[in-house]
Every structure is written in structure tokens, then in C-alpha cells.
Amino acid sequence: LPSNNLKWLSNLSSLKYLSLEGVDLSNTGVSLVIAFNKFPSLLELHLPACQIKSLPISLGNVNFTSLLILDMSYNDLKFPLPEWFFHLTSLRKLDLSGNFLGGPVPREFQSLKSLEALDLSFNDLSGRIPKIFGNFCNLKTLNLANNQFEGGIQELLGGFSSCPNSELESLDLSSNNLKSQLPASVGMLHNLKYLNLYNNDMSGSIPKSLGQLSELVHLDLSFNSWEGFLTEAHFTNLTRLKYFSLGKVFPRPTLPIPLIFNVSYEWVPPFKLHKINIGNCKVGPAFGAWLQSQTELVFVKLDTTGISDSIPEDWFLKLSSQVEYLDLSSNQIHGKLPLQLKLPNALLLDLGHNQFDGPIPLWSGDNVVRFKLETNSFSGTIPLNFDQKFPKLEFLYLAENHLHGTIPPSICNMKHLYTLSLRNNNLSGEFPKALSLLPDIMVVDVAYNSLSGNLPSSMGDSGSLFMLKMNNNNFEGEIPFSLQTCTSLRNIDLGNNRFTGEIPPWIGSTAFLVSTLILRSNFLSGHIPQQLCNLGYLHILDLAHNSFSGTIPKCLNNLTSLRIFNNSFYILYLAYDQQTSVMRGRELQLNTSLAYVKSIDLSSNRFQGEIPQEICSLVLLNSLNLSMNQFSGNIPSKIGKLSQLDTLDLSLNHLSGQIPQSLSSLTFLSNLNLSYNNLSGEIPLGNQLQALPDSSIYEGNPFLCGFPLSTKCSEDGNSTPKDPKDNDNEDGNEKFWFYVSMALGFIVGFWSVFGTLIVKKSWRYAYFRWFDNIKDKATLFLRRLVCQE
């Protein structure tokens, strides 16, 4: 709502409260503030999200000094603020969050000592947190979250503790760059109800003085680098605590030991939590009494906590009636789950990456949208009435279990399904046509099963597919043309099946956002279509082990993602967390870091012609495998431009000429194979090639010379030729010594046996006695055969 005229405000001289939230004041902000100076009675002024870029430099006499509340959040303000701004000494609440305030906090803020609430969050403030805020003895709420503050908070807490009766109730310092330890003086803030230190780099042990904060309701210490132990003393007086969050920092060398709960099994804490969020901390191995006593939980997240116990049945049943979010993933929890359970309020259930066994539990939850049981030991079939138990399910993860049977119709009836992950089970039968028609399906992962038959001709008709992973099955026929409607398709993996036909032309035309294309180990043929060159996001191309022919298109240098680093591209991988890539001859399961893998594998096909120089412009490639084809000509002279190459395999082709000197500039190269070509000349020296002393990477090239081969180079850089007479002499010598060795072997073998029998009388008798026994047994066996006939 734009405002170009504010004259209507000029007569409201008795105005005490004004809110223009969301009004576009980008052109009238300065004149508006000048108008406010005529309102001596104004107590509250709310101008959030008004696109105000600046304030008037001077107002003369400031007449609205009685202002108590000023909210100018989410505008475009920057430092410095005008001098008159800090004359508003009556302010009780100031909100400047979500602006562009940068640099250190100005000292002028110390004049605002009447403040009870100060919010400077979501700015770009830096430096140390100034002590002046701690001197505001009336301050109840301080929010400095999402800035760039550094250092510790010792001075800030020291200021608060110097106040006779600090009234601070809420302190939010989350998402900064704070380091150092949490001072023990935090225990002096006796009125503190909300403490948030989430997402900093604080370290050291957590002080036991936290247990003195008897008013504390919300405590978030997660995403820091704490170490040491948490004991009963840390929670002694936290009788009001309802929210507790801790841990979830990815392992780093700077963390000597993880944070460990060192409490007795029988300990019962003084609080009843509503939300608990603990990750990457050692809580287990058992479900202690302190956890079992938390029966009012509605939010439970205990992932990667080292619990290797079975779930206490009574505790689990109590939670089921109220829990909304349940995540016990990535532990070693074992046993069988209750087959029947009602979860009327649950939205998310994640028990993945544990050791549960038995059949899939048939729970019921009308509001459940995400159900994850992957990477366990569940067996049996997928329940037939899944759709009736979870009518609103959007994400179903049953991957990496021991499920068998077919994909039931109950899955196909889930009209709200976005993601289906059945990877790595023992499922068989055909892929259901009804499943391909789900209106919102985005991710289908049925890889590593025994599914067979043709894919439905309706596959992708909904147009919503984002990721299609059907690799390592027994699918056959052609890749469905109907997938051309999936214009948002990013990842295609149909490898290790029996697909026939050619690469469909819609890949690169209608589906031009494809970033991963894996068709390896099928029966596909034809040429690489020119349309593939339109895939600007493509960073993994794997066509290995097929019957493709023709040449490599020169237009592959249009694959932008292999030439130019674009960090914004990697958000495409947030939708799903795992993918298979083949590098160095091995299949690797990769997580979201797959976005940084850049690979082309065309090995084991019938490609021919020269390797185009244009491929050298794909400077971000990590792996290039063109082995086992019919490529000829020279290795591209600019191969050294591929500075990120870790793996290069050009073996088993018909390449000729010298190895380019630029190859020695590949400093990251750790896997090289140029064997069985027609290469000649001296192997380049220097840099990484010196660290690859294995001569087998060059074998099958008889005219190569130099390190690490034993063949020395002549002065002109070629391998030193041998005299044919030398070869004849060598052949004659080899034959002579071959016959000599045969004669000696016969003599030694003969006399080692028969010589011993002649000399050793007892051995001679034993030998002939054994021979006579064998003869008698053979004669008896033949007689029995004759009698039976």
C-alpha cells in the first residue's frame, strides 16, 4: 500500500498510538518522521516493513520524547543513525531487527537506559557484544540473534550481574560467531526464562551454575562445540524447564570428545519437558529413568545419541496419545515395535537407521505426513491398508530393509504422496501403473530391488517428478516417452537394468534441468543426442557399459555446471539425501555432497573418432572415464586444463601419439590409466605424475619410455630400439634354459621317489602293500558291478 501524501496526519495532535505496518513509505519516510515531531503525546509508533531507507538528519527540537515504544523493524536502515534518535530517552521498547545495520554497535546506545526490550536481530552487526547492554538494569528482553558478533559474552553477563536486581528474562544470542566458554556468571541471572545460544562456536564445558536458573523455561545450547559432561547438578533447580535443545554439531577434529550425559539410570529430573531436541550427544546406551519420566512430551528428537536399548513400552504408549514430532533415528535401538498404535496428533515419525525388526507396524495417524523407517531390519510385506492408516501421508521411507512381495495398491492410493523410497529391499513384480499416476509424486526411489517388466507408458504423466531412481532392477523395454512431461526432472538413474533403445530426445529438450543422468549397464544403443548439450545443470553423466556408438559431441562444452561453479545450484539437492555414483570402478553411496561431484563416464561402449578438444573446457570435472571404446587420434593437448581431475581413464582404446606434457600439471590426479593404446614417446615428468609410480597404468603401449617404465628413452625422446639379433639370442637362451630346467625337474622328481624306495626297505614294502590293496579293492568293485547286472 503506497503512501505519497501524509498531510492527513498533521491535524492529529493528540495522537498516542500509530501503526502503519506494511505501508510503502519509501518516498515519504523522512517527511513522516518530521510530522511525528508535532505529536508530543505519541507513546507508540509502529513502522515495520515500510521500506524506510533513512531518517531525517535533524529535527531541531525533538518534541516526541515521551515515546515509549518504537518499532522500525524490517526496513532498509543503516548506520549511522541521526543524533536526535538517541534523545528518545524514555523508550521502553526498541525494535530495529531486520534492517541493514552493520559494524560495531554505536556507543550512543548507552543513552537509552530506560529500555526494557531491545531487538537488533537479523542485521549485520559485528565486533564484540558491547558491555553497555549489560548496564541496562531495566532490560528484560535482549535479542541480538543472527548477526556477526564475535568473542565471548563475559563482559555482557558481567554488566547484568552488576545490576542490583537484574530483571533480564530473555537473552537471544543465537546464530552469531561467538566463541569461548559460557561463563559461570550466567547463573546470576535469576529471572532468566529464555536463553538461546543456538548456532555459535562456543566451546568448553557447560557450567553447573545453569542449574541455579530456577525460572528458566526455554534453554537452547545446540550447534556449538561443547565438550565434557552434563550431570544432575546442571539441572538441579530447573523446575520450570519445558524446552531443552542440545548438540547436533557435525564431528570435527577440534572436538576431542562428544558431550556426554553422565547421570545415573535412576535419576529423575525436577522438570516435565514439552520439547526435547538432542542430537550427536551421548545419552545412551539405555533409556534412563530421566527420559522415561518425561511423559508430557509433544516434540521428541533424540537422533544420534548412542541409545542401544529397546523402547520402554509404557513410555512409548503414553507419548503416542499426544506426540506431534517423534525422531529417534540413527541410534541402535532394537526390538519389535507395537503392531497397533494410534497417534492422533503426530505429524512426523522417524525411527530410521536403527535395528528394529519384525513386520512393518500398522499404526494409524490421520495427520501424519512423514513416516520414516529406513535402514532397519523390518521384514514381511508392505501392509495392504497403508493408505487407510495414513490418509495424509506425503513422505514414505521404507528403504534398506528386508521387505518382499510386490508394491501394494495401498501405496498407489496415497493421493498426497510426494516421496516414495523403497530402495534396497527384496521387492518383485512390476511397477504399478497407478503409482505412476499419483498427481504430486516428486521422488520415486525403488533402486536395488528385483522389480521387472516394462515401465508404465503413463510414467510421469503427472509432470511432477523431480527424481527418478530405478537402478539395479530387471526393468526392460524402452525408456517411456511420457517422461517428457516432467519438466522439473533433475535426477535420472536407470542404470543396471535391461533397457533397450536410444537415449530419448526429451532429455535436454523438455527436461532441460536434468543434473544427474545415469544409464549405465543396460542394452542401450545409438548416438549421444545433441540435446544433451542443453543440460546446463548436468554434472554427472554415466552411459557406461552399453552399446552406444558414434563420436562425442563437441557441444558438450555447453555443460555449464562442469565449467562454472554456481553455489545456488546446490539447493536442488535438498529434496533428497542419497544417490549412487560410480567412480574408480566402485559404486559409492553419496549424501548431499554428491552435488559437488563432477563426472563423465562413457566407458565400455563403441564410441570412436577423436576425443574432442572441447572436453578440456569442462574444468570442474573430477572424473573422466572413456576406457574400453574405439577412440583414436591423440590425447587432447589441453587435457591439463582439467585441473580438478582426480580420475582419468583412457585405457583400451586406439589412441596414439605422445602423452601431452600438460597432463603433468594435474595436481589432484590420483587415478590414471592409459594402458593398452598406441601411445609413444617419453612419459612426461613432474608434479603429480611423479607420485604415480605404478608402471601398469602405461602397459600395452610398447613405444612408451621413461619413468616409471623400465624402457629407457633415446636422445630423441623415443624408446630405445633393440637389435633383432638380440631378440633371437634372447629367444635361444630362453629355450635352452627351459629344456635344462625340464630335464633337471624330471631327474629330481624321479629319483626323489624311486631312489627313496630303493634305499629305504620299509618304505618299499609299504608302497607295494598299498598298491596291492588298491588293486584288490578295484577288482572287488568290478565284480560287484557284474553281479548286479
Secondary structure, 3 states (H helix, E strand, C coil): CECCCCHHHCCCCCCCEEECCCCECCCCHHHHHHHHCCCCCCCEEECCCCCCCCCCCCCCCCCCCCCCEEECCCCCCCCCCCHHHHHCCCCCEEECCCCCCEECCCHHHHHCCCCCEEECCCCEEEEECCHHHHHCCCCCEEECCCCEEEECCHHHHHHHHHCCCCCCCEEECCCCEECCCCCHHHHHCCCCCEEECCCCCCEECCCHHHHHCCCCCEEECCCCEECCEECHHHHCCCCCCCEEEEECCCCCCCCCCCCEECCCCCCCCCCCCCEEEEECCECCCCCCHHHHCCCCCCEEEEECCCCCCECCHHHHHHHHCCCCEEECCCCCCEEECCCCCECCCCCEEECCCCEEEEECCCCECCCCCEEECCCCEEEECCCCCHHHHCCCCCEEECCCCEEEECCCHHHHCCCCCCEEECCCCEEEEECCHHHHCCCCCCEEECCCCEEEEECCCCCCCCCCCCEEECCCCEEEEECCHHHHHCCCCCEEECCCCEEEECCCCCECCCECCCCEEECCCCEEEECCCHHHHHCCCCCEEECCCCEEEECCCHHHHHCHHHCCCCHHHHHHHHHCCCEEEEECCEEEEECHHHHHCCEEECCCCEEEEECCHHHHHCCCCCEEECCCCEEEEECCCCHHHCCCCCEEECCCCEEEECCCHHHHHCCCCCEEECCCCEEEEECCCCHHHHHCCCHHHHCCCCEEECCCCCCCECCCCCECCCCHHHHHHHHHHHHHHHHHHHHHHHHHHHHHHHHHHHHCHHHHHHHHHHHHHHHHHHHHHHHHHHHHC
